[in-house]
Amino acid sequence: MTDSLVEYGSRRVIITITAIFCALLEIVDSTIVNVALNDMKGNLGATLSEVGWVITAYAIGNVIIVPMTSWLSAQFGRRNYFAASIMIFTICSFLCGNADGIWQLVFFRFLQGLGGGALLVTSQTIITESYPPEKRSMAQAIYGLGVIIGPTLGPPLGGYIVEHYTWPYIFYINLPIGAIAALLTMQFVRSPKYAEKKSASEIDWAGIILLAVSVGSLQYVLERGQEDDWFSSSTITTLVVTTVLGFFFFIWRELTAKNPIVELRVLKNGNLRVGTILSFILGMGLYGSTFIIPLYTQSLLQWTAQQSGALMIPAALTTAFMMPIIGKMLQKGAKQQVLVAIGMLVFFMYSLWGYLILTPDTSKDAFFWMLILRGLGMGLLFIPITALSLSTLKGQQIGQGASFTGMMRQLGGSFGIALITTFMARQNVVHRSALVSHITTDNPAVQQRVLGMQHNYMAKGMTPDVALQSAHKTLDFMVTKQAALLSYMDVFLYIGLMFLICIPFVLMVKAKKSAPVDMSEAMH
């Protein structure tokens, strides 16, 4: 890619701000909904599993479009494609807020996801190409801020809106930002000169269909598997088979097609292969820990959405502070593998800390330093993994390689959340039966506890039999809470161990002599 796209002065500032806002719109929107699901459920008369589709549909739309973005930019011109994506995203936000039935909302969320996938990927390319090569690590740091802070901003913002307004406003909030971003894009963003466009007959339609079917099926399986009890559901079984066959034929098609929609040959590059796997693990850690902490604080500690969202802010600020420092270190020639290995060690320490401090009533202060550590780990992982993935690619390959790392980060997140929910449901049963086995009627300590609680309830004016029932219920509630707590502890421990195991493999990666990385079109 030539440097003709490098911008200077106020023009570069405007382009950078526009691109970051678009990336933030996309990412905040993927997590802001989590807090409002309960209100939507009541408002639209939906079941819990139906309302879960509001998140699933968006993720499926996202994952389908990300690998195709590089190709679509070339087809329509980057500026036009980016502006169109912003418009689709903004219009669908309005339609989501106006939806009067759950399936209508799900359909508009899917379309919103198709628009949103491009925002994330293209905004990065635009930022990177607006900076001269020697400042590109800095450009990555600026972009990385949005990607790391975005998931953290969603829940507190969503919590605030739901508490003070109604749920459609979490979609309406996108309208003014989207409109301004679209106007600024048309005015300031430039498209690079691409090779000639493909005519309709040359387009790899089979590749597009196979990609959409296989990625869509995989995302469905990951998001809904635990709820539908995996392979006991015929839908899940059918879709797993569809995913496997779909990917098999997709890979075969892309390796033999004249104009493939996704250039798989770029994966011959060893560093990119390692980077793709690391991006997947990073996605698991980033989205998994963003998912689990609010869940724990809201369900076990009974915090409000706003409180648990606010808890995550110091960690995000730490990452924000780290990003430019890491960018500078890479420019000075620090080894990417070493930084990634340190990041993984820090993330392991954070997980272990979480494992040690979780109790049925952990205080807010106990989380502070542990989450600062998470922020530090994320900062050390994000840019170096990108730099490592793309360090030995040239020209157009950079955009293609970046699509892979972007898609794998997204899929890693979905895998992580699916694994965590399934694992916790299984562990819950295991811990519950282990705890119940200790609670026997002939155990004097148990008898004493029940008797004590019964007297307590009787003192509040209950009859002896109702008081005894209430005592048993309370005991059951305590066991359930304890089992849930032990499951959360397990999740922290295993996520930490996964990162720890990866460290030796990261250190074995060969990188080029530590020359400063040209991150052009990076992590696109």
PEFENMO-V265688 format. One record per run of one state. SS is the DSSP state (@ for helix, = for strand, . for the rest). FROM is the first residue (numbers start at 1). TO is the last residue. Records with the same first field share a line. If there is no record, write none. Layout:
BEGIN
SS->FROM-TO ; FROM-TO
END
This chain:
BEGIN
.->1-2 ; 6-8 ; 45-47 ; 52-52 ; 67-68 ; 77-77 ; 99-101 ; 131-132 ; 165-168 ; 189-199 ; 203-204 ; 225-229 ; 233-233 ; 257-263 ; 269-269 ; 300-304 ; 312-312 ; 332-335 ; 358-363 ; 391-395 ; 437-443 ; 460-463 ; 508-524
@->3-5 ; 9-44 ; 48-51 ; 53-66 ; 69-76 ; 78-98 ; 102-130 ; 133-164 ; 169-188 ; 200-202 ; 205-224 ; 230-232 ; 234-256 ; 264-268 ; 270-299 ; 305-311 ; 313-331 ; 336-357 ; 364-390 ; 396-436 ; 444-459 ; 464-507
END
